[in-house]
């Protein structure tokens, strides 16, 4: 298959929906001669901050001379951007070859995500990575990525309520599911602001596997703003291009992970690591893409993520929110928190997903918290309309929404 055929094949697997459990992954990896065992890994779970933390860890490993594979989800700009080797997306040709290998080995039975994850394992084996940084898509214990052997580090960003239909109704239940990536012999790194109930569950899981839990100590924060973050760590100044208070914590979690890897024999030149850390960028994570009008894109889609966004919005003059959300999210809580920051709200429908909440239904919720709410179903048209009268715009509610607007801006 070529790239177009490979992506079309993956799309054809979408009707299978979300498939939890590892039975199909066991079958796939066995048929592929276990590519997931060809390299050590860092495994990352949590509710928010996984992608940023994963990129930070991968960047520091690459800066220290290790050929590093990075697998993150969901797709933001292009499917190959989910699979990086030393910070560079795999080529369309390589992507197609890996998907083809999975299709030949397992002609049927896999979901889209299971097929993609299997292809990532094949890719990292073919590319001879020294280490892989792998983000769970959802959950942990039953996420397709959890087919990997015990990781060197099991890393946890803050855990909150999300995907309750699949993971459980309480933070403890969700933490128990996500904590399933803890295995014998690994180090466990937990974000400093971890919910106490979730932390208790993770400590219990770690004890069951004889694993040590590490919680980073907060650094002295010098400056956090929309243009980035600056703080001190080990008497060194750390600068991040990533905006938002939460990125300070993500960086500390990533640095703690590197310390644990150093104890396992990995090189860790702090100067190189911090330089790499300062260069990390993330699409659609409080990403400022335009100055005039001011445009920020953010994929936050649950109350915990929206809270992080709101902490940044407090420092900004704002006109318009363009928002589209998925039907299985807590839209009411998110809109209640966001609405006071904006003069106007435009509701749209996230594209390319059967889980999208229709714009009119989202608007009905928004009207409970704001008087100036309009409906423009197409996110790009909603953004274009906002630009006519707005000096500052935030586009968010879902990565589906923010990414399609991002593509439109880039194409201009």
PyMOL commands that set and color helices and strands:
alter all, ss='L'
color gray80, all
select helices_A, chain A and resi 3-12+14-16+23-31+35-37+50-63+79-82+92-105+112-126+144-147+164-167+171-181+196-208+245-263+270-279+303-313+331-341+359-366+379-389+399-411
alter helices_A, ss='H'
color red, helices_A
select strands_A, chain A and resi 40-45+68-71+83-85+88-89+131-135+153-156+187-190+212-215+220-225+228-233+236-240+287-291+294-297+320-323+344-347+373-375+392-396
alter strands_A, ss='S'
color yellow, strands_A
deselect
rebuild
show_as cartoon
